[in-house]
Amino acid sequence: METDVKDGAGKHAVWNEKFCLSNIQQQCLAGKKLILEAYDKDPGSSDWLGSTNKVSFAPLIQNDEPVTQTLIMFDKDKKKSGDITIQT
C-alpha cells in the first residue's frame, strides 16, 4: 500500500491515513511480517529513506483495543533514520 505524497512536509511529516489490511489471520498463520518503508518523492524519482525491521502481525491484532507502536526506521547503513508511529 502507498500513502499520499506530503509535499513540503519536512522531517516531521504527518499522514493520519487509514489502510485496511486484508487476510491478516492468514498472514499471521503463514508467519508473514509487516515492513514499512519511507521515500522522498522527487519529480522523476523516489529516494529510499529507510525501512522498519519486520513486525509480526500477531501482537497488532491480539484484541479489539487499539495498539499504538513507534517503529524505528533504519537507512541502508542500518543507522536510525527516523520513527513511524502506527496504530492498529
C-alpha positions as CSV (number, residue, x, y, z in Angstrom):
1,M,0.0,0.0,0.0
2,E,1.1,3.5,-0.5
3,T,0.3,6.8,1.3
4,D,-0.4,10.2,-0.4
5,V,2.7,12.3,-1.0
6,K,3.1,15.1,1.5
7,D,4.8,17.9,-0.4
8,G,6.9,20.2,1.8
9,A,6.2,18.2,5.0
10,G,9.8,18.3,6.1
11,K,11.3,15.9,8.7
12,H,8.1,15.7,10.8
13,A,5.5,14.7,8.2
14,V,2.1,13.5,9.5
15,W,0.0,11.3,7.4
16,N,-3.0,10.2,9.5
17,E,-4.1,7.8,6.8
18,K,-6.0,4.6,7.3
19,F,-5.5,1.3,5.5
20,C,-7.4,-1.9,5.6
21,L,-5.0,-4.9,5.5
22,S,-6.8,-8.0,4.3
23,N,-6.4,-11.6,5.3
24,I,-4.5,-10.7,8.5
25,Q,-5.2,-14.1,10.1
26,Q,-3.8,-15.9,7.1
27,Q,-0.8,-13.6,7.2
28,C,-0.3,-14.5,10.9
29,L,-0.6,-18.2,10.3
30,A,1.8,-18.0,7.4
31,G,4.4,-16.2,9.6
32,K,4.3,-13.1,7.4
33,K,5.7,-9.8,8.7
34,L,4.9,-6.1,8.1
35,I,7.6,-3.8,6.9
36,L,7.1,0.0,6.4
37,E,9.3,2.0,4.1
38,A,9.8,5.7,3.5
39,Y,10.7,7.5,0.3
40,D,11.5,11.1,-0.6
41,K,9.4,11.7,-3.7
42,D,11.0,14.0,-6.3
43,P,10.0,14.8,-9.8
44,G,11.1,11.8,-11.9
45,S,12.4,9.7,-8.9
46,S,11.9,8.4,-5.4
47,D,14.8,8.2,-3.0
48,W,14.6,5.4,-0.4
49,L,15.0,6.9,3.1
50,G,14.7,3.8,5.2
51,S,12.5,1.0,6.5
52,T,11.4,-0.6,9.7
53,N,12.5,-4.1,10.9
54,K,10.0,-6.8,10.2
55,V,7.0,-6.6,12.6
56,S,4.8,-9.6,13.4
57,F,1.1,-9.1,12.7
58,A,0.1,-11.2,15.8
59,P,0.6,-8.5,18.5
60,L,-1.1,-5.9,16.4
61,I,-4.4,-7.8,16.4
62,Q,-4.4,-9.6,19.8
63,N,-7.6,-8.0,20.9
64,D,-10.1,-5.3,19.8
65,E,-8.3,-2.5,21.7
66,P,-6.2,-0.1,19.6
67,V,-2.4,-0.9,19.7
68,T,0.0,2.0,19.2
69,Q,3.6,1.3,18.4
70,T,6.5,3.6,17.5
71,L,8.8,1.8,15.0
72,I,12.4,2.8,14.2
73,M,13.3,3.4,10.6
74,F,16.8,2.4,9.5
75,D,18.8,3.6,6.5
76,K,21.0,1.4,4.2
77,D,23.8,1.5,6.7
78,K,21.5,0.2,9.5
79,K,21.6,3.6,11.2
80,K,18.4,5.2,12.6
81,S,16.8,7.4,10.1
82,G,13.6,8.2,11.8
83,D,10.5,6.9,13.6
84,I,7.0,5.9,12.5
85,T,4.1,5.7,14.9
86,I,1.3,3.4,13.9
87,Q,-2.0,2.4,15.5
88,T,-3.8,-0.9,14.7
